[in-house]
């Protein structure tokens, strides 16, 4: 669900794309002190990965 920096959207056949950004926003709200984020693929990062994913699916 969380994308690594510079990742594409990937296979979206079974995805609810319209709600993706909202779901990531809920994660941020639930865990406001979150510091480490592990994406589905790629390098571990910080909350910047959440922002990257929100921006990607907000378009």
N, C-alpha and C positions, 0 to 999 in steps of 0.2 A: 504494500500500500504506500509506503514512504519511498520516494525516489531519491537516488543518489544524484549529486550534482552532475549536470550535463547528460543525464539519462533521458531517454525518450519515454513516451507514454506506454509503450509495450502493447501486449495483446489486451484488447478491451472488450472482447466478445461477450463476457458475462458481467461486465462492470456497470455500476450505476455512476456514470461519469458526472452527471449533474450534481450529485451529492458529495463527490469526492472532496472538494475543498472544504465543505461544511464539516465533514467528518474529521479532517485534520485540524480544523479550528476547534472542535470539541476536545481533541486530544490536548491541544495547547491550553485550553481553559481548565481542563481537569488536572493537568500536571504543570502548573505555572513555573515551577522551579526546575523543570527538565533541562538537563545539560548534555546528555549523551543520547543520540538517536542512531538506531541501527536500521538501515534501509533493507529492502528485500534483496538487493544486489548492490555491490559496490562498497566503498569505504564507509566506516563508521564516521559520524559527524556530530554536529550540534543542532540547535534549533533552526539553523539556516536550511537544513534539509526539509523541515516542515514548511518553512516559507517558500522554498523552491517548489515543493509539491503543490502547495496552495495556489501559487501563481500559475503553475503549469495547467491546472485543471480549471482555473477561473476564466480562461480564454475560451 
